Amino acid sequence: MDGDTGMMFFIVDDDEMVIEVQKALLEAAGYRVEYGTSSTEALERLSSVRPDCVITDIMMPGIDGLALLSRLRHDQTLADTRIIMVSAKSYEFDRKQSLKLGADGFITKPIIPETYVAQIREVLDDAIEMSFWGVFWGVRGTLPRTGDSSLRYGGNTPCVSLEFPRGEFFIFDAGTGIKLLSDRLIEEGRPHEQAG
């Protein structure tokens, strides 16, 4: 959807400053934006506005964002509308609950202006991110080595990851490059689960 600037977004958040930041970023990218400061207001307007994408917070007075999400997913006039949760609630439970109720993506606040629109586009494009861990230092299929002699071709054996917009994360061929992946996940404060 990159370049699809005819899209219309509807932002639902009780913090007007957060709305203004998101609105400014989306409009600068060429999108049309409307907004509401409560879920009640949004419910009254969304069926007639029929946006391409709703961006909503979870924590709001009255009807919270999860209840709003559930109601929107039962509104047939909004069946094709994408819904993205943007919330400071960074618990894995909240992300999973949002996706279970039908959210197309989950972005954790605080909003980072430099990456916000790209995050939105990733969800809308349903893009899969593939990473070869150790690529900056090289990925090789032989014995792992570090030092000056491995700067050009690398010293880590392969570790490949796939990340989907709804948060699914898969690791393949977990060679020594997995150390770089684990360092990145810890640095980002990413939640983790043990495989069953």
C-alpha positions in Angstrom: 0.0 0.0 0.0 3.0 2.2 -0.1 2.0 5.3 -2.0 -1.7 4.6 -1.6 -2.3 8.1 -0.4 -6.1 8.0 -1.0 -6.5 6.0 2.2 -8.5 7.5 5.0 -7.6 6.9 8.7 -9.8 7.4 11.8 -7.9 7.8 15.0 -9.5 7.1 18.4 -7.6 8.3 21.5 -8.6 10.3 24.6 -5.2 12.1 24.5 -5.5 15.0 22.0 -1.7 15.5 21.8 -1.3 11.8 20.7 -4.0 12.4 18.1 -2.2 15.5 16.8 1.1 13.6 16.5 -0.4 10.7 14.6 -2.5 13.0 12.5 0.5 15.1 11.5 2.6 12.1 10.6 -0.1 10.4 8.5 -1.1 13.6 6.7 2.6 14.3 5.9 2.6 10.9 4.3 -0.4 11.9 2.1 -3.2 10.2 4.0 -6.6 11.7 5.0 -7.3 11.7 8.7 -10.3 12.1 10.9 -10.5 11.5 14.7 -12.5 11.1 17.8 -11.6 11.5 21.4 -13.8 8.7 22.8 -15.0 5.3 21.7 -18.6 6.5 22.0 -18.0 9.3 19.6 -16.2 6.9 17.2 -19.1 4.4 17.3 -21.5 7.2 16.3 -19.4 8.3 13.3 -17.5 5.2 12.0 -20.3 3.5 10.1 -21.0 6.7 8.1 -17.3 7.7 7.7 -16.2 4.2 6.7 -12.4 4.7 6.9 -9.9 2.3 5.4 -8.2 2.0 8.8 -9.0 2.7 12.4 -6.2 3.4 14.8 -7.3 3.1 18.5 -5.8 3.2 21.9 -6.7 0.5 24.5 -7.0 2.6 27.6 -9.9 5.0 27.3 -12.7 6.1 29.6 -16.1 4.5 29.1 -15.8 2.0 26.3 -12.1 0.8 26.2 -10.3 0.1 23.0 -10.7 -3.7 23.2 -14.5 -3.3 23.6 -14.5 -0.8 20.7 -12.5 -3.3 18.6 -14.9 -6.1 19.3 -17.9 -3.9 18.3 -16.2 -2.7 15.1 -15.5 -6.3 14.1 -19.2 -7.1 14.4 -20.2 -4.1 12.2 -20.7 -5.5 8.7 -20.4 -2.0 7.2 -16.7 -2.0 8.5 -15.8 -5.5 7.4 -13.0 -4.4 5.2 -11.7 -1.8 7.6 -8.2 -2.5 9.0 -7.9 -1.9 12.8 -4.5 -1.1 14.4 -4.1 -0.8 18.2 -1.6 1.8 19.3 -1.2 1.6 23.1 1.2 2.1 26.0 0.0 -1.2 27.3 3.0 -3.3 26.2 2.0 -6.5 28.0 1.9 -9.6 25.8 -1.6 -10.4 27.1 -2.9 -7.1 25.7 -1.3 -7.7 22.3 -2.6 -11.2 22.1 -6.1 -10.2 23.2 -6.1 -7.4 20.6 -5.2 -9.8 17.8 -7.6 -12.4 19.1 -10.4 -9.9 18.9 -9.5 -9.0 15.3 -6.9 -6.3 15.3 -4.7 -6.3 12.2 -1.7 -5.0 14.2 -0.4 -3.7 17.5 2.1 -0.8 17.9 3.5 0.1 21.3 3.6 3.7 22.5 5.5 6.0 22.8 5.1 6.7 19.1 8.5 7.1 17.3 7.9 9.7 14.6 10.8 8.3 12.4 9.2 4.8 12.2 5.5 5.3 12.9 4.3 5.5 9.3 6.5 2.6 8.2 5.0 0.5 11.1 1.5 1.4 9.9 2.4 0.5 6.3 3.9 -2.9 7.4 0.6 -3.8 9.0 -1.5 -2.6 6.0 0.8 -4.3 3.5 0.7 -7.5 5.6 4.5 -7.6 5.1 6.7 -10.4 6.4 10.1 -9.3 7.6 12.9 -11.8 6.9 16.3 -11.3 8.7 19.6 -13.1 8.4 21.2 -12.5 11.8 24.8 -11.6 11.6 24.4 -10.1 8.1 26.3 -6.9 9.1 29.1 -9.1 10.1 28.5 -11.7 7.5 26.7 -15.0 7.4 28.7 -18.1 6.6 28.0 -21.8 6.6 31.3 -22.9 8.1 32.8 -22.8 11.6 32.1 -19.6 13.5 35.0 -17.2 13.8 35.4 -13.7 14.9 38.2 -11.1 14.4 39.9 -9.2 11.6 40.1 -12.2 9.3 36.3 -12.6 9.3 35.2 -9.0 8.8 34.7 -9.3 5.1 32.8 -12.6 5.0 31.6 -12.9 8.5 32.0 -15.3 11.3 28.6 -16.4 12.4 26.8 -19.5 11.1 23.3 -18.7 9.8 20.3 -17.8 11.9 17.1 -16.7 9.9 14.0 -15.2 11.4 10.6 -14.4 10.0 8.3 -11.8 11.6 4.7 -11.3 10.6 2.6 -8.2 11.2 0.4 -9.8 13.8 3.5 -10.5 15.9 4.2 -14.1 15.0 8.0 -14.7 15.1 9.8 -17.8 13.8 13.5 -18.7 14.0 15.0 -21.1 11.5 18.5 -22.7 11.4 19.5 -21.2 14.7 23.3 -21.1 14.2 25.6 -18.9 16.1 23.9 -15.9 14.6 21.2 -16.5 17.1 23.3 -14.6 19.6 22.9 -11.4 17.6 19.2 -12.1 17.4 18.9 -12.6 21.1 20.9 -9.4 21.8 18.5 -7.4 19.5 15.4 -8.9 21.1 16.7 -8.1 24.6 17.6 -4.5 23.5 14.1 -4.0 22.1 12.5 -5.4 25.3 10.6 -7.9 23.2 8.4 -10.4 25.1 9.3 -14.0 24.7 7.6 -17.4 25.2 9.0 -20.8 25.5 8.0 -23.3 22.7 5.8 -26.1 24.0 
